[in-house]
Amino acid sequence: MKFMSLCHILFFMLFCMFIMSFLSSIFYIMNDLIYFIEWEIVSLNSSSVVMTLLLDWMSLLFMSFVLLISSLVILYSEGYMKGDVILNRFIFLVLMFVLSMIFMIISPNLISILLGWDGLGLISYCLVIYYQNIKSYNAGMLTALSNRVGDVALLMAVAWMMNYGSWNFIFYLDCMKSQPELYIIMFLVMLAGMTKSAQIPFSAWLPAAMAAPTPVSALVHSSTLVTAGVYLLIRFSNSFPNWLMSILLVISVFTMFMSGLGANFEFDLKKIIALSTLSQLGLMMSIISLGFSDLAFFHLLTHAVFKALLFMCAGMIIHNVSNFQDIRYMGNMTMFMPFTSTCFMISNFALCGMPFLAGFYSKDLILEVMSLQNLNVFMYFMYFVSTGLTVCYSFRLFYYVMWGDINLIPMFKLNEEDNMMMIYGMMGLTLFVVISGSFLNWLLFFTPWMICLPLLMKLMAIIVSLLGLWMGGILFKYNLSYNYSNYKYYLVKVFSGSMWFMPSVFTKGISNYPLIIGNLSMKYVDSGWSEYFGAQNIYYLVIKLSIYNQWFQMNNLKSYMIIFIVFMVLIMLMI
């Protein structure tokens, strides 16, 4: 009898939980229900420790998407991580990661949110360093330390919430906005959300976290970790003051632009997709800052599905080309991996906002709602340029990976049928990429949105998408005749492609000068004059004195006679 593997058991468990959670969320939406569950863990005199859970349509719907994606990722991991000696440890780490995220989703209390939040940070560190090489260790440390900034901000918010007498923030959201002396809580929560969702200036850790195995990347960049910050801000969105919203809008729009620009100069397949995640997180944050948290949640769900599929397809490609990640080594994948190429194209089209796929319903609605707002022309320009850049790097990725010349592929054994578990995981998500956008649109918004704009503004999304398509096809065509032109604007390309030097500034920039100062102090102080005249000098003096002392204690008759004579002479002189 053949027993089911751990991956299959967990897949069925999580998928059943997804169905239950999804049906419950529909029931809660239809009946407008919110359940607030309190469990008193311990009570001593008048003090009680209470565990609180919040079950409403938002938490259940988000939880169902996390469970769906994690179940398919675990099924996919069985094929991707085949041959790994410690596969069960990896699967349990992924499961703990998912449970931490679920714990954070259903918590209306800052203490329990902090437990799930810290669980995400700790387990993400374990998963990023999974391959145990120097690059993984550096990436893991950068990820952990960047997220600690947000953890400390959340701890300070927990301390400040004592002014209210309770940590159940859900009861105080309305009155927080009317008390200026407690804006500090809102600022700290926003700082925590910005670090976890990698907004400027905390963006450096997100591409670095690509050192983790690809199934982890599919989970992290779709429905866990990076979306935790967005979800926290959605929960707190009613209580942010206007000036704080304006700051968030500027930061998030610049994050969109910076990541879109950087992805156009990147050649690492996983880093390009990571930067596209950063761009979409900026889009969600910016629409929260305009006051449309439901739209941000809608885009959060649709983005989760197509981004997980995009990473799964990238993992299948990397798996088949002997773990190369440089897109210049790939090309003409449609000939060798047709199913993977189809899924890759569908998810990439959804990312670009192609009509009737998942990304179109949320992205187009966000752009049109933004066009109705009272924003200046610079913000309007940045929004649509960032959208055009998304299409640009997506089409560039198509060109290099799917349609370009065959570069080193004949050296590899390309056979996607060897990994059926990976294909099953991708098939499940492809179905949701096609249907989830329209389904969620009907489910979340009871009345259709009718947005009336001038014709040019209405067509602006299509115009910038077509411009981005043209730029991606023309400006990034790769052949020998373009080699010389690549050096013309080298400094601009370095600046644009290096995320505006953020990885260098927040790694070497922070640690370099303290290390130089420490080296100089060791050289000139610890090993210099203070050492020569201080501890080292005393050491040599004690050695010399001990040598003399040892000479006296050798019981030599001649030395005792000399000392006796000298002593007698001194006494005679004194008399």
Disulfide bonds with the S-S distance in Angstrom:
none
